Amino acid sequence: METWVRFSAQSQAKERLFRAAQYACALAGDTLRRNGASAGVLASVQQLEAHLSLGRKLLRLGSSAEALEAAKRAIHLSDMVLRFCVTLSHLNRAMYFACDNVLWAGKTGLVPRVDQEKWSQRSFRYYLFALVVNLSRDAYEIQILMEREASGKRTKGSENGRQLRADNGLQQLGLRLQIQLRLLIRVLRNNPPLLLDVVKNACDLFIPLDKLGLYKTNPGFVGLCGLTSSILSILTILHPWLKLKP
């Protein structure tokens, strides 16, 4: 109960719940449409999805300032690559939230002349760039951990020995790929926060790609990706040790 109270008290957690519900509606709406549901039912699901989206925008008011503060803290990271990736990600998130706030003002009628389409495209571009940077940071973390794992005595003694006994170039290539795959699986299995971050960012990536028309899928797939990443985000809030740091 104490964990749930702490979870509910955070606006970020509430926004994640709204996000999960929103993408669940998108997934349900596409499923109902494929199964021939009535227009009234589909309209109700779409209206609920729109209300949830607007509620999320309200909960994200002021998130730009939080992202900028996180960027200030990231500047002091000792690792140059991490410093660049984390800072750039937070800055893009700040711009994404700022565009999102403008969209909220337009949808609520506070600023009726807002070009919704233009600001929506801007926000998704910043979102996409932030995700690309996040995935680059994940790849860097994986590379460092794989190199560290490969330098261990067990890896040198067994897997590299098998590689040296290869009969030809093609077999050597196959063994190298097997070794790298095993290293990758071992690294991700031993680092749940990194694994969750990779899966979450990969799922989220399809959302702006679809919205920007760079890689069109369908509402059901986008809904599934959004729902999956939302559930993973909720897990990192309920269990902070699952959140990748910094």
DRENSELUM-983463 format. One line per field, with one value per residue (C-alpha): residue in one letter; y, z, x; residue number from 0. Coordinates in pm, whole numbers, plus 32768, in hexadecimal, padded with zeros to 4 digits. Example, Ala and Ser with C-alpha at 12.3 -4.5 7.8 and 13.67 -1.06 7.14 Angstrom:
2
residu = (a,s)
y = (7E3E,7F96)
z = (830C,82CA)
x = (84CE,8557)
num = (0,1)
***
This chain:
246
residu = (m,e,t,w,v,r,f,s,a,q,s,q,a,k,e,r,l,f,r,a,a,q,y,a,c,a,l,a,g,d,t,l,r,r,n,g,a,s,a,g,v,l,a,s,v,q,q,l,e,a,h,l,s,l,g,r,k,l,l,r,l,g,s,s,a,e,a,l,e,a,a,k,r,a,i,h,l,s,d,m,v,l,r,f,c,v,t,l,s,h,l,n,r,a,m,y,f,a,c,d,n,v,l,w,a,g,k,t,g,l,v,p,r,v,d,q,e,k,w,s,q,r,s,f,r,y,y,l,f,a,l,v,v,n,l,s,r,d,a,y,e,i,q,i,l,m,e,r,e,a,s,g,k,r,t,k,g,s,e,n,g,r,q,l,r,a,d,n,g,l,q,q,l,g,l,r,l,q,i,q,l,r,l,l,i,r,v,l,r,n,n,p,p,l,l,l,d,v,v,k,n,a,c,d,l,f,i,p,l,d,k,l,g,l,y,k,t,n,p,g,f,v,g,l,c,g,l,t,s,s,i,l,s,i,l,t,i,l,h,p,w,l,k,l,k,p)
y = (8000,80EE,80B5,80FC,823F,82B7,8256,830E,8447,8488,854B,8489,8346,83CF,843C,82DE,824B,8339,82DF,8169,819C,8277,8179,805F,811C,813B,7FC5,7F70,805C,7FBD,7E61,7EC0,7F5A,7E1E,7D51,7E29,7EF0,7FF8,8160,81D1,80EE,8159,82C7,8296,81EF,8302,840E,8368,8355,84C9,8522,8452,84FB,8653,85E9,857B,86CE,8775,8698,86EB,8864,88DB,87A3,8877,891A,87C5,874B,8880,8846,86DD,875C,8843,871D,8643,8743,86DA,8568,84F2,8412,84F0,8415,83EE,8563,85B4,84B5,84F1,866C,8670,8583,8662,8799,86F3,8680,87E6,885F,8743,87A0,890F,88B9,87D7,88F7,89CF,88B7,88A1,8A18,89F6,88CB,896D,8AB2,8B8A,8BD3,8B88,8BE9,8ADC,8A0E,88B6,87F2,88C3,88B6,8745,86FC,87CF,871A,85C4,862A,8689,8548,8478,851D,84E5,8372,834D,83E9,8304,81D0,824B,826A,8108,8086,8130,8098,7F41,7F63,7FC2,7EA1,7DA8,7E11,7DEF,7C98,7C26,7C81,7B90,7A55,796A,7A0E,7A0B,78A6,7803,78C7,7964,7811,7781,78A0,7851,76E6,774D,769F,77B9,7927,78E7,780F,7917,7A1D,793C,7903,7A78,7ABC,79AD,7A3D,7B9F,7B25,7A64,7B93,7C70,7B81,7B5F,7CD8,7D21,7C02,7C81,7DEB,7DFD,7F7E,7F89,7E7A,7F31,8079,7FDD,7F37,8071,8158,8062,804C,81C5,81FA,8179,8285,83BD,82FA,82B0,840D,84B4,83C7,8343,81DC,81A7,8080,8078,80FC,7FA5,7F77,80D9,8099,7F54,7FFF,8122,803D,7F64,808B,8126,7FE7,7FDB,8148,80FD,7FDE,80C9,81B1,8098,8004,8120,802C,7FCD,8130,815F,825D,8368)
z = (8000,8054,7EFD,7E54,7F1B,7EB8,7D51,7D43,7DDF,7CB7,7B8F,7AAB,7B21,7ADE,7984,7942,79A9,78BF,77AC,77DD,77D2,769C,75D5,7659,75C0,7477,7478,74DB,73D5,72BD,7334,7343,71E8,7157,71FC,7165,7297,726B,721C,736B,7431,7366,7395,750E,751E,744B,7525,765F,75C0,756C,76D1,775E,7672,76E2,784E,7816,7782,78B9,7999,78CA,78FD,798C,7925,7849,797E,7A18,78DA,78D1,7A3B,79E4,78BF,79AD,7A8F,7969,78FE,7A29,79CC,79B5,7883,774D,7679,778F,77D6,7669,763D,7786,776D,7603,7655,7770,7695,7586,768A,7705,75A5,7577,76B9,7654,7508,75C4,76A9,757A,74F1,763D,7636,74D6,7520,7657,759F,7664,7523,7413,72ED,732D,71F8,7291,7174,7165,72DC,72E9,71DD,7298,73DD,733D,7294,73E4,7479,7364,738B,7505,74CF,73CF,74C8,75DC,7505,74AD,7620,7655,753F,75E0,7733,7694,75DE,771F,77DF,76C7,76B6,782E,7821,7700,77BF,78D7,790E,78BA,7769,770E,777B,76CF,75BD,7525,752A,745E,7369,7331,72DC,71BC,7073,6F80,6F67,6F52,7088,713E,70E1,715F,72A7,72D3,729F,7399,7498,7469,7482,75C2,7652,75FA,7699,77CF,77F3,77CC,78B3,79C1,7999,79AC,79B0,7867,77CE,7832,77AA,765A,7635,76A8,75B9,7499,74CF,74EB,73AD,72D2,7354,72C4,7191,7149,71A0,70C5,6FA5,6FA3,6FE7,6FD6,7093,711A,724F,72F0,72DA,7357,7474,74D1,74CF,759E,7697,76BD,76F8,77EC,78BB,78C3,7931,7A49,7AB7,7AD5,7BB1,7C8F,7CA4,7C82,7C69,7B0E,7A8C,79C6,7A68,7A36)
x = (8000,811D,81B4,8066,8032,818D,8143,7FF5,8089,8169,80E1,81C9,812A,7FD0,803C,80C1,7F73,7EBE,7FB4,7F7E,7E05,7E1F,7EE6,7E0D,7CE7,7DA4,7DEA,7C84,7BF5,7CBE,7C5D,7AEC,7AFF,7B96,7A82,7971,7902,77F7,784E,77C2,78A9,79D8,797D,7963,7AB8,7B55,7AB8,7B3F,7C97,7C89,7C22,7D3F,7E34,7DBE,7DD8,7F3E,7F92,7F09,7FDD,8112,80F4,823D,82FA,83DE,8475,84B1,855B,863A,86A1,86F5,87C8,8886,88D5,8940,8A46,8B19,8B2D,8C94,8C65,8C6E,8B88,8A88,8A9B,8A52,893A,8884,889B,8826,8707,868B,86A3,85D2,84D8,84C0,846F,8377,82C2,82C1,821A,812A,80CA,807C,7FA3,7EEB,7EA9,7E20,7D42,7CAD,7C62,7D54,7E11,7D11,7DEE,7EF3,7F45,7F0B,7FA6,80E3,8122,80CF,81D4,82D3,8295,82B6,83FD,8492,8407,84A2,85F6,85ED,85A2,86B9,87AC,8729,875E,88BD,8905,887D,895E,8A8A,8A39,8A14,8B60,8C18,8B7F,8BC4,8D31,8D4A,8CA6,8D83,8EBE,8E62,8F29,8E0A,8DCA,8F3B,8F6A,8E44,8D9A,8ED1,8F77,8E5B,8E82,8FF3,8F9F,8EBE,8F12,8EC3,8E65,8CF0,8CF6,8DC1,8CBE,8BA8,8C5F,8C9B,8B2A,8ACF,8BC1,8B3A,89D2,8A1D,8ACD,89A6,88AC,8985,89AF,883C,87DB,88C5,8851,86D4,86CC,878B,86AF,8570,85F5,864D,84F7,843F,84FA,84D8,8360,833C,8404,82E8,81F9,82A4,8313,81A4,8126,822D,81E8,834C,82E1,816B,80DC,7F77,7EBE,7EB9,8031,8071,7F7E,8030,8186,8106,805B,8193,827B,8181,8175,82F1,82FB,8206,82E4,840F,833E,82C2,8420,851F,8644,85C2,85F9,8739,881F,888B)
num = (0,1,2,3,4,5,6,7,8,9,10,11,12,13,14,15,16,17,18,19,20,21,22,23,24,25,26,27,28,29,30,31,32,33,34,35,36,37,38,39,40,41,42,43,44,45,46,47,48,49,50,51,52,53,54,55,56,57,58,59,60,61,62,63,64,65,66,67,68,69,70,71,72,73,74,75,76,77,78,79,80,81,82,83,84,85,86,87,88,89,90,91,92,93,94,95,96,97,98,99,100,101,102,103,104,105,106,107,108,109,110,111,112,113,114,115,116,117,118,119,120,121,122,123,124,125,126,127,128,129,130,131,132,133,134,135,136,137,138,139,140,141,142,143,144,145,146,147,148,149,150,151,152,153,154,155,156,157,158,159,160,161,162,163,164,165,166,167,168,169,170,171,172,173,174,175,176,177,178,179,180,181,182,183,184,185,186,187,188,189,190,191,192,193,194,195,196,197,198,199,200,201,202,203,204,205,206,207,208,209,210,211,212,213,214,215,216,217,218,219,220,221,222,223,224,225,226,227,228,229,230,231,232,233,234,235,236,237,238,239,240,241,242,243,244,245)
***
